[in-house]
Amino acid sequence: MSTVAKFEIEYRQYLDESGKPISKNLPAFAKDKELLRKLYKDMCLLRAFDAKAYALQRTGNMGTYPASLGQEAIGIGYGSALTPDDVVIPYYRSTGGLIQHGVSMTEILLYWGGDERGSDFKNARQDFPIAVPIATQCLHATGVATAIKYRGEKRAVVTEIGEGGTSKGDFYEALNVAGIWNLGVVFIVNNNQWAISVPSSIQTACQTYAQKAIAAGIEGIRVDGNDMLAMREVAEYALNKAREGRGPTLIEAVSYRLCDHTTADDASRYRPKEEVECGWKAEPVLRLRKYLESLKAWNDKDEEAMNAENGTAVEAAVAAYRAQAKAAPTDMFDYLYATLPEKTKAQREELAAIVAANPNAGGHH
């Protein structure tokens, strides 16, 4: 008997749970205090935004919302490494990456408020709308990457998925075609330990989610998703690799969901209290703050000023969301097709007549 192939999965981590370096060989940007300060501020902004979105949902001012509490370094990490020409194919918990790429907080609130005008991004025009169906975004990402390769463009495509979504056939199909066609796409698996109420222990027999890349013949890397230094470095590497035509990468970012799966969930029904308490000890925001403090690059006054600035930005986004004119019920027809099919015109006319007869009914934010 002989061995025909061997595989290894690399794990990347630079900061321990207390924010102390575990290696002397830190990424070059680890000395860039201004960049690190910005990354910290952006994580805190995402956390403040999520808290406000929860409050809006609880008070009946918005629909279901999925927060990123405890997972902020993932979206902010890869998002900070994007260029304007790159394309984000998001899933429902990609708020951090979208904001980093120029999508406004108001647009995100509009989407989760049931208003599809929130998907008409003003800045990131080629980023895809938020995908709620599980794993379909991975196939969309390979499609976009195929078009980019066909045109000979040096652009990267990045998509996110929860670890539970990697059990879907769409995910494996996307990895397979990305490997065969050597596409410039980065798959980021947000391993937050729980696929709603299903733990990883009964989700997969794999030791890691990163090793799922092996079957597709592509590179898989596991990273501490709560370590901003590691997360950003690996994302930057994979995105540069994609732009240069050197193929796809799967990044498994190991984190922990400190919040409910969405506002429609109650995680206390299935997660042990002790496990959540351990999750708080490893969360990314405090970890980066402690590292900044060790560099003499952050203090309590900085924290106070940042919180005030972030609070003002979030409140401005909410005010713009609430001030948005209600969408017309007929929009469901007007924005579904470039040219409305004949068989559908009668339905639109019927709805328009109902709206005209009941001007105070219908419409939403």
N, C-alpha and C positions, 0 to 999 in steps of 0.2 A: 504494500500500500504506500502511496505517496501523497503528499499535500500539493494540491494544485493552486491554492490561493490562501492568503492570510490577510486579515484586516484588523485595523486598530482605529479607535475613536479617540481623538485628542480632546482634552478638557482644558479650558482656559479660565483662569481666575487670577486676579492680582491683589484684590483687597479682601481681607477677612470680614467677618460680620461686624467687627468693631471699627472698620475703616482703616485698619493698619495694613501696609503692604506686606505680602507674603513672599515677594520676590524683589530682587534688586534691579531686575531687567524690566522696568515698566515701559509702557508705550511712550513714544516721544511726546505726545500731547499731554501726558500726565504732569508735565512741568508748565503747561500753559494755563496759568491761573485764571485768566479771563475766560477762556473756553470752559474750564471746569465750573466757574461761577455761573456761566450761562446755562450749562447743562443742569446744574442744580436748580436754578431759578425755573427752568422749563419743566422739570419734574414737579416742582412745587405748584406751578401754574396748572399743570394737568390734574394734580390732586385737588386743588381748589375748585377747578372746573367740574370735576366729577362730583364733588360734594354738593355743588350748586345744582347740578343736573338731577341728583337724587332728590334734593329738596323740591325741585320743580315737579318731578314725577309724583312725589308723595302728596303734594298739594293740588294735584289734578291739572297742572299746567303743561304737562308733557307726557309722552307715552313711555313705554318700557325703555330702560337705559342700562347698558352694561359698563360698569366702571372698571378702572385699571388699578385699583388700590393695591399696592404692594408689587406692582408689575411695571411701574413707570419707567424704569431704566431701559426696558425693551424698546418701546416705541420711540422714546426720546433718543436712545442710543443709536438705532439705525437711522432714524429720521434726520439726525444731525450730520450724518455722513452722506446724505443724498445731494444730488445736484438738481437744479431746476429742470434739466432735460430728462431726468429719471422718471419712472412711472410707478406709482403706488397702486397696487390692487388690494384694497383693504378687506378685512373682515370686521365683524361687529365690535371688536375690542382694539381697533387700530387708531383710536383717537389721537394718541401721542404722535404717531408717525404722520398722520394727516396734517395735524397742526404744524408740525415741523416743516412740512412741505408746502405750507402756504394756505391750507384750508382754514377758514375762520371758525372760531368757536360758535358764532351765530349760525353759520351754515350747518354745523353739526347739530345744534339744538333744533333747527328747522327740520332736519331729517328725522330725528327721534320724536319730534312733535307731529310727525305724520305728513309733513309738507315736502314733497319731492323737489321743490325748488332749492332745497338744501343740498341736493346732489349736483346742482349746476355751479360748480366751483368757479369762483371769479379768477383765482390765480392758478391753481394746479389744474389747468384745463383738461389735461389728458389722464389724470388720475381717475380711476373707476369709482362708481358709487359704492357705498358700504354694502357688503354682502352679508346677509343673514343666513341664507341657505349654507349648510355645512360643506366645505371643501370645494364648492364650485369655483371659488375665486382662484384656486390653484390652476385650473384649466384655463381660465381667462388669462392668467399671467403668462402661461406658455404661448397662448395665441398672440398676445402683445409682443412677447419676446421674439416670436417667429417673424412678425412683421418688421421689427427692428433689425433683425439679422438680414432679412431679405433686402432691406433698404441700405444695408451697410453702415448703419448708424452706431456710434459709440455711446450707447445709453444702457442703463441697467433697469431691470424690472424687479420689484420686491413685493412679496405677498406674505401675509401672516396667516397662521392657523393655530387653533388650540390643539393641545396634544390629543384630545379625544377625536378631533376631526381627522387625524392621520389614520384612523381605522376605516375611513370611507374609500371606496374605489376610485373616486375622482382624484384623490390625493396621489394614489399610486400611479394612476394613469398619467398624471401631470409630471411626476418624477421621471417616469419611463420615457416620455417623449422629450423631456428636457435633456435627459442623458443622451438619447439617440441622436438628437439634432444639435447637441452642444449649445443650448440656448443660454443667453445671458440673464438668467433669472435667479433670484435669491429667495429661498423658501425659509421663513422664520417660524419655527414651532414654539409657541408660547406654552411651555410645560409648566402650568400653574398647579399641577398635581390633581386637579379635579375637573372632569368633564361633566359639568353640573354636579350630579350626586354620585358619579362613577369615578372611583379612585384609579390611579394608574395601575395598582396591583391587580385589578381585574380588567384593565383596558388592553393590556398587551403583555406578551411573554418576553419581549425584548428587554435587554438590560438598559438600553437607552433608546430614545426616539431618533437620535442622530444616526444610528446604524441602519435605519430604514433607507438611507441613501445608498447603502452598499448594493442592494439588489438592482438599483437603477444605474449603477456604475458612475455615481457622482460623489463628490466630496461631502462628508458629513462631519460637523464639528459640534461638540457640546461646550456650552459656555455658562458660567454663573450669570444668569440673567438679572441678578440683583447687584452685580458689580459693574458700574458704569464704565470703568476703564476697560474691562474685558469685553463688554457688550459692544461698545463703540469700535474698539480695535478690530474685532472679528467681523463686524458689519462692514467696516471700511474696506477690509481686505476682500470680502466676498463681492462687494459692489464694484470695486476696481477691477477685480477679476472678470466680472460679468461685462463691464464696459469694454474690456480689452479683448473680448471674444474667447476667453479661456474657460468658458463653460459655467454650469450652475453650481450652486452650493446650498446645502441644507444646514441651517443653524438651529440647534436645539437650545433654547434659552431657558434654563431651569430657574423657576421663580416660585411664588406662592400667591394664590388669590386670597387676599385678606378680607374681601367683601363677598357679598352674595354673587352668584353667577350673573344675575341681572336683578333689577328691582322687582321682578316677578318671582324671585326665589327666596328661600329662607335657609341659608346654609347651616344654621344651628341645628337643623333637623338631622343632618347626616355627618357633620364634622365634629370631632372631639375638641373640646375647649382647649385642651393642652396643646394640641397640634397648632391651633391658630395662635396661641401665645408664643410658640416657638417660631412661627412665621413672622411675627412682629419683631423678633430679635434679629432677623436676617434681612429686614426690608431695605430697599435701595436708597431711599431719600436720606435717612439718618446716616447711613453708611458713608455716602458721599460728603455729607456735611462734616462728619468727623474727620474725613481725610482733608477737606478744605481747611478746617480749623488747625490741623497739624501743620499745614503749610502757611499758617498765619494769613490765610486768604478769606476768612469768614469770621464774623462775630455776631453778637446779639443785636447790635444796631443794624447790621446788614440784614439780618433776619426780619427785624421789625419793618424796615423800609420795603423789603421785598414783599412781605405779606400785604402791606398796604397797596403796593403797586399791582400785585396780582388780583387783589380784591376789587380794585377799580376796573381792571381789564375785564374780569368776569362779569361784573355788574353791567358794564357797557355792552357786552355781548348779549346778556339777557334782555336788556332794554331794547336793543335792536331786534331781537327775536320777538318780543312782545309787540313791538311797533309795526311788524310786518303785516301788510294788508292780507286779509284772508284769501286763501286760494279759492277760485271758483270751482264748483263741482264738475263743470264741463272740462276742466283741465285734464281729467282722467282720459278724455278722448283726444284733446288737442295736443298732448305731449306723448301720446302712445305711438303714433305713426307720423311720418313726415307728411304723408297724404292719407287722409282718412278713407278707408275702404267704403264702397257704396253701401254694403250691407250693414255698416256700423253707423252711417250718417243718421238713419231713422232713430236709433237709440239716443244719439246725441241730441237730436231735435226734441225728442220726448223729454229728456232730462232738462233741457233748456227751458221748455214750457213749464215744467214743474217748478223750477227755480224762479221763473218770472212771476208765477202765481203765488209763490211763498218766498218773498225776498229776504226774510229773516232766518230762513232755514238753510242748512248746508254751509259749506265752507269750513276751513280749519286753518290752524297755524302749522 
